[in-house]
Amino acid sequence: TDYMVLVLEGGVARLTPISQLEEEEIKRQLSKTEFEPSDGATKRDLQRMLHRACRMEEVSGNYVLLIEEVEAEDVENGEGGTARGEEIRM
């Protein structure tokens, strides 16, 4: 399952799959949290940390939200598609 990360900064929101975030971007998001990655942390380790950090409240004036993308077979828009089950805790 790929998680969508909604990053709000300066009034601008960006929704990005966590797997597509560059390592530096993940570290930048983690820098707003209490999670301190070790030097040997892999991108996967960083993604896990960001996943956990996303369940935090407002950090440095910015919210980092996590949304799990859920495949839905019975989407009623006639074209199939993706429904998003939101897993946001603030």
C-alpha positions as CSV (number, residue, x, y, z in Angstrom):
1,T,0.0,0.0,0.0
2,D,1.3,3.4,-0.9
3,Y,0.5,6.2,1.5
4,M,-0.3,9.7,0.2
5,V,1.4,12.5,2.2
6,L,-0.4,15.8,2.3
7,V,2.1,18.5,3.1
8,L,0.7,22.0,3.9
9,E,3.2,24.8,3.8
10,G,2.5,28.5,3.6
11,G,-1.1,27.9,2.6
12,V,-0.2,25.5,-0.2
13,A,-1.1,21.9,-0.1
14,R,0.7,19.1,-2.0
15,L,-0.5,15.5,-2.1
16,T,2.3,13.1,-3.0
17,P,2.7,9.3,-2.7
18,I,5.2,8.7,0.1
19,S,7.2,6.4,-2.3
20,Q,7.7,9.3,-4.7
21,L,9.1,11.7,-2.1
22,E,12.8,12.2,-2.5
23,E,15.0,11.3,0.5
24,E,15.9,14.9,1.1
25,E,12.2,15.9,1.1
26,I,11.4,13.1,3.6
27,K,14.3,14.3,5.8
28,R,12.9,17.9,5.5
29,Q,9.5,16.8,6.7
30,L,11.0,14.7,9.5
31,S,13.0,17.8,10.6
32,K,9.7,19.3,11.7
33,T,9.0,16.4,13.9
34,E,10.6,14.8,16.9
35,F,11.9,11.9,14.8
36,E,15.6,12.1,14.3
37,P,16.8,9.7,11.5
38,S,20.2,8.0,12.1
39,D,22.9,8.5,9.6
40,G,22.5,4.9,8.3
41,A,18.8,5.2,7.8
42,T,17.6,3.9,4.4
43,K,14.8,5.6,2.4
44,R,12.5,2.9,3.6
45,D,13.4,3.6,7.2
46,L,12.7,7.3,6.6
47,Q,9.4,6.5,5.0
48,R,8.4,4.5,8.1
49,M,9.4,7.4,10.3
50,L,7.5,9.9,8.3
51,H,4.5,7.5,8.3
52,R,4.6,7.6,12.1
53,A,5.3,11.3,12.3
54,C,2.3,12.0,10.1
55,R,0.1,10.9,13.0
56,M,1.3,13.9,15.0
57,E,-0.4,17.2,15.6
58,E,0.6,20.5,14.1
59,V,4.4,20.8,13.8
60,S,6.2,24.1,13.4
61,G,3.0,25.7,12.0
62,N,2.7,23.0,9.3
63,Y,0.5,19.9,9.3
64,V,1.8,16.7,7.8
65,L,-1.1,14.4,7.1
66,L,-1.2,10.8,5.9
67,I,-3.8,9.5,3.6
68,E,-3.9,5.8,2.7
69,E,-4.8,5.2,-0.9
70,V,-7.4,2.4,-1.3
71,E,-8.2,0.6,-4.5
72,A,-12.0,0.4,-5.0
73,E,-13.5,-2.0,-7.5
74,D,-17.0,-0.7,-7.2
75,V,-16.4,3.0,-7.9
76,E,-19.6,4.3,-9.4
77,N,-18.1,6.8,-11.8
78,G,-18.3,4.4,-14.7
79,E,-14.5,4.5,-15.3
80,G,-13.3,2.7,-12.2
81,G,-10.7,4.5,-10.2
82,T,-9.2,5.0,-6.8
83,A,-11.1,5.9,-3.7
84,R,-9.1,7.4,-0.9
85,G,-9.8,6.1,2.6
86,E,-8.5,8.9,4.8
87,E,-6.4,8.0,7.8
88,I,-5.9,11.4,9.3
89,R,-5.3,11.9,13.0
90,M,-4.7,15.4,14.2
